[in-house]
Amino acid sequence: MVGFTGGFKVQVSVIQYSASSDYGIPNGTLRARFTHPERADCGCYTILLSFFGQVIDFSNRGSRGRQRLLRSLFIFGFLSTERARPVSDLEDAIKKIRLVILDVDGVLTDGTLLSDMNGNETKSFHVHDGAGIAYLHLAGLKTAVITGRHSKAVQKRAAELGIEEVYQGEMDKVKCYERILDRLGLGDEAASFMGDDLHDLPVMLRVGLPIAPANAREEVKNRALYVTEASGGNGAVREAVELILKTQGRWDTVLQKFLNDV
């Protein structure tokens, strides 16, 4: 969905709203990413959005125009009760994260499946993503991998990065997710999950911080609290890691570790 506010071209990447209602119509927060012809990306939250020629101030939660837009989106099918979930502030959600769970294909990789002459599956991983996982560990956060496929390459890469919770061939990702939480003694609000396709949605709808890479299916991005600029296998995990660590105030600790080694 694209809207215009003067010289602003608004690309809506994430739509979320609370389960509360106004005259029977769900309302809440519209999240969008917007760009300006003379500036780079301006951020993840829309301040002004034009809909049917009307400029709406999204900095005012009680704005009548804001409520009218949300009602219109609902009526015309951009929002539906299927998408309803409580809206949490992104920063508050990030600050609670102690566990980062990742899908593999389409998240840690670009989704391409490669096989050698013997039929052995191989995968390509981005070095920046691997470094980001190491930085999470350095900052004291836990990591896990849940994937529906089996691959020796994944097992090897996870071992190299020190990921202790590795679950492959898991078709029911929710049960696996619950086992991880039980093992670590954590609740939903302390977990983040990055997924790219429909089979990731059951877990994404449980965690406190659902994240989708840029290459994720639209149905997944619409239900993510944050959508990365980078694609899976090309720095998406690293982008999410830096967002989490910087928001939690842990990035400087990681950076200082390397400055002290100079």
Secondary structure, DSSP 8 states (H G I E B T S, - for coil): -EEEETTEEEEEEEE---S-EETTEE---EEEEEEBTTBS---SS-SEEEETTEEEETT-TT-HHHHHHHHHHHHTTSS-GGG------HHHHHHT--EEEE-STTTTS-S--EE-TT--EE----HHHHHHHHHHHHTT-EEEEE-SS--HHHHHHHHHHT--EEE-S-S-HHHHHHHHHHHHT--GGGEEEE--SGGGHHHHTTSSEEEE-TTS-HHHHTT-SEE-SS-TTTTHHHHHHHHHHHHTT-HHHHHHHHHHT-
